[in-house]
Amino acid sequence: MAGNQGQPQTVGGTAANALIKDTETASFGPDVIAESQIQPVLVDFWAPSCEPCKQLTPILEKVVKSAKGKVKLVKMNIDEHPQIPDRLGVRSIPAVIAFQKAQPIDGFMGALPESQIRGFIERLVGPIEASEDFLPQAEELLAGGDPTGAAEIFAGILKDDPSEFKALGGLIRSFVAAGEIESARRILSSVPAAGERDLAIVAAKAAVELAEQAAQVGDLAALMKAIEADPDNHEARFELAIALNAQGERDAAADQLLEIIRRDRTWNDDGARKQLLQFFDAWNLMDPATLTARRKLSSLLFS
């Protein structure tokens, strides 16, 4: 699942090569014009130096694969093959043009979000299935304490679509929940560049880092005793927050960090607030513990 610095690789296998492929000037006729007589064909015009292209193409491939053959994707490097894009008036990339019955019928420019790309393709071919249908099942298993079952579903989604970052993030978190931190770290290191800013991957990375931190903290009872002896022992309170979070006590973990902020905002270079933000990344922005702690944090910082 490792990425590269240029255009994402065409998916291997005979069926996938027919569904998603690269083309050039000489093969544009059979790959696009002739093929569009059978079903719509999307042409993704890109260039190696185009950063938005690197963001768009994995999402395009994902949605095309979920369409199960109703639409095909052909990618053309305009640096190497400028004649066709010039003829079509492509002046800015990324640009996607849909062909049907040998004619360009629709298109868009720029790195659109997945929902808009899915809507664009559905206007051409009708409703298509979404791998997200299985994601809630996996998340429910993970939340219910069955990381093995969750991992099986996440892995199944990734088998069909390796670019599904929500499933990839879920798989990493499943390994964390199962205590297999090294496996989680190994999968995280293989995340392609296009997915590093995806919220699911951000959450997975935070979960791995928090698990690593939790492995280094002291005994829970000893930490609580140290704080009772000295309420300004911020290091012990900080470690207690990490330990509580590892046990699923999110509200209590947040409250310990909030107490550090209340007592000394500048401690450890604003370390308590930064740690709390990492909790938010790992928990999900709409988690009740996140919402509650964020309100309390705002009250401390702005009251």
JOBELZI-V621060 format. One record per residue. N is the residue number from 1. RES is the residue in one letter. SS is DSSP state (a for helix, b for strand, c for the rest). OMEGA is omega as a letter, one per 40 degrees, with the letter a starting at -180 (none if undefined). Layout:
n=N res=RES ss=SS omega=OMEGA
n=N res=RES ss=SS omega=OMEGA
//
This chain:
n=1 res=M ss=c omega=a
n=2 res=A ss=c omega=a
n=3 res=G ss=c omega=i
n=4 res=N ss=c omega=a
n=5 res=Q ss=c omega=i
n=6 res=G ss=c omega=i
n=7 res=Q ss=c omega=i
n=8 res=P ss=c omega=a
n=9 res=Q ss=c omega=i
n=10 res=T ss=c omega=a
n=11 res=V ss=c omega=a
n=12 res=G ss=c omega=i
n=13 res=G ss=c omega=a
n=14 res=T ss=a omega=a
n=15 res=A ss=a omega=a
n=16 res=A ss=a omega=i
n=17 res=N ss=a omega=i
n=18 res=A ss=a omega=a
n=19 res=L ss=a omega=a
n=20 res=I ss=b omega=a
n=21 res=K ss=b omega=i
n=22 res=D ss=b omega=i
n=23 res=T ss=c omega=i
n=24 res=E ss=c omega=a
n=25 res=T ss=c omega=a
n=26 res=A ss=c omega=a
n=27 res=S ss=c omega=a
n=28 res=F ss=a omega=a
n=29 res=G ss=a omega=i
n=30 res=P ss=a omega=a
n=31 res=D ss=a omega=a
n=32 res=V ss=a omega=a
n=33 res=I ss=a omega=a
n=34 res=A ss=a omega=a
n=35 res=E ss=a omega=a
n=36 res=S ss=a omega=i
n=37 res=Q ss=a omega=a
n=38 res=I ss=c omega=i
n=39 res=Q ss=c omega=i
n=40 res=P ss=b omega=i
n=41 res=V ss=b omega=i
n=42 res=L ss=b omega=i
n=43 res=V ss=b omega=a
n=44 res=D ss=b omega=i
n=45 res=F ss=b omega=a
n=46 res=W ss=b omega=i
n=47 res=A ss=c omega=a
n=48 res=P ss=c omega=a
n=49 res=S ss=c omega=a
n=50 res=C ss=c omega=a
n=51 res=E ss=a omega=i
n=52 res=P ss=a omega=i
n=53 res=C ss=a omega=a
n=54 res=K ss=a omega=i
n=55 res=Q ss=a omega=a
n=56 res=L ss=a omega=a
n=57 res=T ss=a omega=i
n=58 res=P ss=a omega=i
n=59 res=I ss=a omega=i
n=60 res=L ss=a omega=a
n=61 res=E ss=a omega=a
n=62 res=K ss=a omega=a
n=63 res=V ss=a omega=i
n=64 res=V ss=a omega=i
n=65 res=K ss=a omega=i
n=66 res=S ss=a omega=i
n=67 res=A ss=c omega=i
n=68 res=K ss=c omega=i
n=69 res=G ss=c omega=i
n=70 res=K ss=c omega=a
n=71 res=V ss=b omega=i
n=72 res=K ss=b omega=a
n=73 res=L ss=b omega=i
n=74 res=V ss=b omega=a
n=75 res=K ss=b omega=a
n=76 res=M ss=b omega=i
n=77 res=N ss=b omega=a
n=78 res=I ss=c omega=i
n=79 res=D ss=c omega=a
n=80 res=E ss=c omega=a
n=81 res=H ss=c omega=a
n=82 res=P ss=a omega=a
n=83 res=Q ss=a omega=a
n=84 res=I ss=a omega=i
n=85 res=P ss=a omega=i
n=86 res=D ss=a omega=a
n=87 res=R ss=a omega=a
n=88 res=L ss=a omega=i
n=89 res=G ss=c omega=i
n=90 res=V ss=c omega=a
n=91 res=R ss=c omega=a
n=92 res=S ss=c omega=i
n=93 res=I ss=c omega=e
n=94 res=P ss=c omega=i
n=95 res=A ss=b omega=i
n=96 res=V ss=b omega=i
n=97 res=I ss=b omega=i
n=98 res=A ss=b omega=i
n=99 res=F ss=b omega=i
n=100 res=Q ss=b omega=a
n=101 res=K ss=c omega=i
n=102 res=A ss=c omega=a
n=103 res=Q ss=b omega=i
n=104 res=P ss=b omega=a
n=105 res=I ss=b omega=a
n=106 res=D ss=b omega=i
n=107 res=G ss=b omega=i
n=108 res=F ss=b omega=i
n=109 res=M ss=b omega=i
n=110 res=G ss=c omega=a
n=111 res=A ss=c omega=a
n=112 res=L ss=c omega=i
n=113 res=P ss=c omega=a
n=114 res=E ss=a omega=a
n=115 res=S ss=a omega=i
n=116 res=Q ss=a omega=i
n=117 res=I ss=a omega=i
n=118 res=R ss=a omega=i
n=119 res=G ss=a omega=i
n=120 res=F ss=a omega=a
n=121 res=I ss=a omega=i
n=122 res=E ss=a omega=i
n=123 res=R ss=a omega=a
n=124 res=L ss=a omega=a
n=125 res=V ss=a omega=a
n=126 res=G ss=c omega=a
n=127 res=P ss=c omega=i
n=128 res=I ss=c omega=a
n=129 res=E ss=c omega=i
n=130 res=A ss=c omega=i
n=131 res=S ss=c omega=i
n=132 res=E ss=a omega=i
n=133 res=D ss=a omega=a
n=134 res=F ss=a omega=a
n=135 res=L ss=a omega=i
n=136 res=P ss=a omega=i
n=137 res=Q ss=a omega=a
n=138 res=A ss=a omega=i
n=139 res=E ss=a omega=i
n=140 res=E ss=a omega=i
n=141 res=L ss=a omega=a
n=142 res=L ss=a omega=i
n=143 res=A ss=a omega=a
n=144 res=G ss=c omega=i
n=145 res=G ss=c omega=i
n=146 res=D ss=c omega=a
n=147 res=P ss=a omega=i
n=148 res=T ss=a omega=i
n=149 res=G ss=a omega=i
n=150 res=A ss=a omega=a
n=151 res=A ss=a omega=i
n=152 res=E ss=a omega=i
n=153 res=I ss=a omega=i
n=154 res=F ss=a omega=a
n=155 res=A ss=a omega=i
n=156 res=G ss=a omega=i
n=157 res=I ss=a omega=a
n=158 res=L ss=a omega=i
n=159 res=K ss=a omega=i
n=160 res=D ss=a omega=a
n=161 res=D ss=c omega=a
n=162 res=P ss=c omega=a
n=163 res=S ss=c omega=i
n=164 res=E ss=c omega=a
n=165 res=F ss=a omega=i
n=166 res=K ss=a omega=i
n=167 res=A ss=a omega=i
n=168 res=L ss=a omega=i
n=169 res=G ss=a omega=i
n=170 res=G ss=a omega=i
n=171 res=L ss=a omega=i
n=172 res=I ss=a omega=i
n=173 res=R ss=a omega=i
n=174 res=S ss=a omega=i
n=175 res=F ss=a omega=i
n=176 res=V ss=a omega=a
n=177 res=A ss=a omega=i
n=178 res=A ss=c omega=i
n=179 res=G ss=c omega=a
n=180 res=E ss=c omega=a
n=181 res=I ss=a omega=a
n=182 res=E ss=a omega=i
n=183 res=S ss=a omega=i
n=184 res=A ss=a omega=a
n=185 res=R ss=a omega=a
n=186 res=R ss=a omega=i
n=187 res=I ss=a omega=i
n=188 res=L ss=a omega=a
n=189 res=S ss=a omega=a
n=190 res=S ss=c omega=a
n=191 res=V ss=c omega=i
n=192 res=P ss=c omega=a
n=193 res=A ss=a omega=a
n=194 res=A ss=a omega=a
n=195 res=G ss=a omega=a
n=196 res=E ss=c omega=a
n=197 res=R ss=c omega=i
n=198 res=D ss=c omega=a
n=199 res=L ss=a omega=i
n=200 res=A ss=a omega=i
n=201 res=I ss=a omega=i
n=202 res=V ss=a omega=i
n=203 res=A ss=a omega=a
n=204 res=A ss=a omega=i
n=205 res=K ss=a omega=i
n=206 res=A ss=a omega=i
n=207 res=A ss=a omega=i
n=208 res=V ss=a omega=a
n=209 res=E ss=a omega=i
n=210 res=L ss=a omega=i
n=211 res=A ss=a omega=i
n=212 res=E ss=a omega=i
n=213 res=Q ss=a omega=a
n=214 res=A ss=a omega=a
n=215 res=A ss=c omega=a
n=216 res=Q ss=c omega=a
n=217 res=V ss=c omega=a
n=218 res=G ss=c omega=i
n=219 res=D ss=c omega=a
n=220 res=L ss=a omega=a
n=221 res=A ss=a omega=i
n=222 res=A ss=a omega=i
n=223 res=L ss=a omega=i
n=224 res=M ss=a omega=i
n=225 res=K ss=a omega=i
n=226 res=A ss=a omega=i
n=227 res=I ss=a omega=i
n=228 res=E ss=a omega=a
n=229 res=A ss=a omega=a
n=230 res=D ss=c omega=a
n=231 res=P ss=c omega=i
n=232 res=D ss=c omega=i
n=233 res=N ss=c omega=a
n=234 res=H ss=a omega=i
n=235 res=E ss=a omega=i
n=236 res=A ss=a omega=a
n=237 res=R ss=a omega=i
n=238 res=F ss=a omega=i
n=239 res=E ss=a omega=i
n=240 res=L ss=a omega=i
n=241 res=A ss=a omega=i
n=242 res=I ss=a omega=a
n=243 res=A ss=a omega=i
n=244 res=L ss=a omega=i
n=245 res=N ss=a omega=i
n=246 res=A ss=a omega=i
n=247 res=Q ss=c omega=i
n=248 res=G ss=c omega=i
n=249 res=E ss=c omega=a
n=250 res=R ss=a omega=a
n=251 res=D ss=a omega=a
n=252 res=A ss=a omega=i
n=253 res=A ss=a omega=i
n=254 res=A ss=a omega=a
n=255 res=D ss=a omega=i
n=256 res=Q ss=a omega=i
n=257 res=L ss=a omega=i
n=258 res=L ss=a omega=i
n=259 res=E ss=a omega=i
n=260 res=I ss=a omega=a
n=261 res=I ss=a omega=a
n=262 res=R ss=a omega=a
n=263 res=R ss=a omega=a
n=264 res=D ss=c omega=a
n=265 res=R ss=c omega=a
n=266 res=T ss=c omega=a
n=267 res=W ss=c omega=i
n=268 res=N ss=c omega=i
n=269 res=D ss=c omega=i
n=270 res=D ss=c omega=a
n=271 res=G ss=a omega=a
n=272 res=A ss=a omega=i
n=273 res=R ss=a omega=i
n=274 res=K ss=a omega=i
n=275 res=Q ss=a omega=i
n=276 res=L ss=a omega=i
n=277 res=L ss=a omega=i
n=278 res=Q ss=a omega=i
n=279 res=F ss=a omega=a
n=280 res=F ss=a omega=i
n=281 res=D ss=a omega=a
n=282 res=A ss=a omega=a
n=283 res=W ss=a omega=a
n=284 res=N ss=c omega=a
n=285 res=L ss=c omega=a
n=286 res=M ss=c omega=i
n=287 res=D ss=c omega=i
n=288 res=P ss=a omega=i
n=289 res=A ss=a omega=i
n=290 res=T ss=a omega=a
n=291 res=L ss=a omega=a
n=292 res=T ss=a omega=a
n=293 res=A ss=a omega=i
n=294 res=R ss=a omega=i
n=295 res=R ss=a omega=i
n=296 res=K ss=a omega=i
n=297 res=L ss=a omega=i
n=298 res=S ss=a omega=i
n=299 res=S ss=a omega=i
n=300 res=L ss=a omega=a
n=301 res=L ss=a omega=a
n=302 res=F ss=a omega=a
n=303 res=S ss=c omega=none
//
